[in-house]
Amino acid sequence: MYKVIGLLKRRAGMSPQDFRAYYESHHRVIGEKYLRDYAVRYLRRYLQGFADPITGQVAEQEYDVLLEIWYRDQQAFEAANRRFTEPEVSAEIAADEEKLFDRSASRFYTLQEVESDLSA
C-alpha cells in the first residue's frame, strides 16, 4: 500500500462549517472522479481545535483537514499524478481549489507507517 497525506487550510473568510460543506458537496466529488481508477481509499479528517487547558484560548488552526489517499502501490500513485497534470484535469482541480483552500499553505507527504503492538 502506498499512502499520501495532505494538510489543507481553508481560504481566508470561509468558516469551518462552510469549508466542510463545500468540500463534501463539491471538491470531494471532483477528487473521486479522478481518483476512482487509481486510489483504493480517499479519506478526509476534519481537524477541530480545543481550548488550551491553562489559558482557555482556542488558537486559529494551522490546518483544517487532513487528507489521506491510499494507492495499491507507487505505480498507481504515479499514474494518478500523470492524470492530475493533464491540462483539463489540473485546470478543473485548481479552479475548485481556489474557491476552497489557501493553496499556499497546502502540504503533501508520502508515508511509511510503523505500528506498535500495544496488546503485549
C-alpha positions in Angstrom: 0.0 0.0 0.0 1.2 3.5 -0.8 -0.3 6.3 1.3 -0.3 10.1 0.8 -1.5 12.7 3.3 -2.2 16.3 2.7 -2.6 19.1 5.3 -5.0 21.7 3.9 -6.1 25.1 5.1 -9.4 26.8 4.2 -9.3 30.1 2.3 -9.5 33.3 4.3 -13.0 34.4 5.1 -14.5 31.0 4.9 -16.0 29.5 8.1 -15.1 25.9 9.1 -18.7 24.9 8.6 -18.8 26.4 5.0 -15.4 24.8 4.3 -16.6 21.3 5.2 -19.9 21.7 3.5 -18.3 22.8 0.2 -15.5 20.2 0.4 -18.0 17.3 0.9 -20.6 18.5 -1.7 -18.2 19.8 -4.4 -14.5 19.2 -4.1 -14.8 15.6 -2.9 -16.8 14.8 -6.0 -14.0 16.1 -8.2 -11.5 14.1 -6.2 -13.4 10.9 -6.5 -13.9 11.4 -10.3 -10.1 11.4 -10.8 -9.0 9.1 -8.0 -11.5 6.3 -8.8 -9.3 4.5 -11.3 -6.1 4.8 -9.1 -6.8 5.0 -5.4 -8.3 2.4 -3.1 -9.3 4.8 -0.3 -9.9 8.6 0.0 -10.5 9.9 3.5 -10.9 13.4 4.9 -10.3 14.1 8.7 -11.6 17.5 9.7 -9.4 19.0 12.5 -11.1 20.7 15.4 -9.2 22.9 17.8 -10.0 22.9 21.5 -9.3 25.3 24.4 -5.9 25.3 26.0 -6.5 23.9 29.5 -4.4 26.7 31.1 -5.4 29.8 29.2 -8.8 28.8 27.9 -7.9 30.2 24.5 -8.7 28.4 21.2 -5.9 29.2 18.7 -6.6 29.6 15.0 -5.8 26.2 13.4 -2.9 25.9 11.1 -4.8 23.3 9.0 -8.5 22.4 8.7 -8.4 19.0 7.1 -6.0 16.0 7.0 -6.5 14.3 3.6 -5.5 10.6 3.2 -5.3 8.7 0.0 -4.3 5.1 -0.3 -3.0 3.6 -3.5 -2.3 0.0 -4.3 1.3 0.8 -4.9 3.7 3.6 -6.0 2.9 2.9 -9.7 -0.8 3.7 -9.1 0.2 6.9 -7.3 2.5 7.9 -10.2 -0.2 7.1 -12.8 -2.7 9.2 -10.8 -0.3 12.1 -10.8 0.2 11.9 -14.5 -3.6 12.2 -14.9 -3.7 15.2 -12.5 -1.2 17.0 -14.7 -3.3 16.8 -17.8 -4.2 20.4 -18.6 -8.0 20.0 -18.5 -7.8 18.0 -15.2 -5.4 20.3 -13.5 -7.4 23.3 -14.6 -10.7 21.9 -13.1 -9.0 20.9 -9.8 -7.1 24.2 -9.5 -10.3 26.3 -10.2 -12.2 24.5 -7.5 -9.3 24.6 -5.0 -9.2 28.4 -5.4 -12.8 28.5 -4.0 -11.9 26.4 -1.0 -8.2 26.4 0.1 -5.4 28.7 0.9 -3.3 26.8 -1.6 0.0 28.4 -0.5 -0.4 26.6 2.9 -1.1 23.1 1.4 1.4 20.4 2.3 1.6 16.8 1.0 3.6 13.9 2.1 4.0 10.2 1.4 4.1 7.9 4.5 6.0 4.9 5.8 3.8 3.6 8.6 5.2 1.6 11.6 2.6 0.4 14.1 3.3 -0.7 17.7 1.6 -3.7 19.2 0.1 -2.4 22.4 -1.6 -5.6 23.3 1.6 -7.1 24.8 
